Amino acid sequence: MGRNGHQGDYVFKRSAHWSGVLYDGIFNEYGEGGPLCMQYIPTKYKVYDTILYVVSAIIILSSLWGAGVFHHVPVTAQFSEDTEVSRKLLLYLTVLVYISQVWIKLTTRQGLFLLNNCHMLLLVQIVLLWVQPSVWTSLLFTLMFHMLFLPQLAILAPHLGNNASALEYLVYWLEHIAILYWLPPYFITQIGYSPFCLGSWNSQVFSVGALLFHYFGVIQQIGWVYQMNICFVHGPTPGDPMFGHPNIYRTGHVIIHILCIFLYPLIYLRVMNSFVDIFSPWMK
């Protein structure tokens, strides 16, 4: 039985080798992987898209580097004694959620799906809770903050099969609540990270370039090798509004992602600031 509750065939035969836990639990289904999913978008369109988006990403990132944007990144965050206990508690709880997700993915033999957006964002947040603030963590936080629309979309349109276990449902919601509502306000108000360490415009452009390179320069290639639809780069699920439009699916999603990178952080900060004003006595 496939992840979406209907009958499906495994893409690969079950392997006794340890690497089988990474990919041989994948079903030949739209939205998940296998030839059915990989052939949804014609190869020529994937090639055109890949060249366009990877070259655009390289131009964006190299232009920012050439302009010296990365040479003077302010480090506003710091770990203090006042936040030591709360930071470590959040770190332990977040690691527990992430380990639970790793266990689920490995036991269902779909380990490479840990490269999906929300799992990667949670891993980034663990690093930010663990590693002393620096230029690199400031850039990492800015990038992570501009990707928060991804878990928001996952909350609004959850992708869990009808046959998912109770543990999968629990970990799914804990993970996305932590990524979106639990940790970012803590990073900003208690540790001092800035969502726009490169300035507003440069931070957004940097995020667009990084996202395009990540999707089409890295994730797509891994998905091609293992026949896995990581981050839905190779096609939508049947419930996606753009299902049935293979020629414009990726262009449409890229446009939506870029708009969200520019707009969602501003909306998030406005809402977060309202709640911080309300709950500030309990956040000290």
Disulfide bonds with the S-S distance in Angstrom:
none
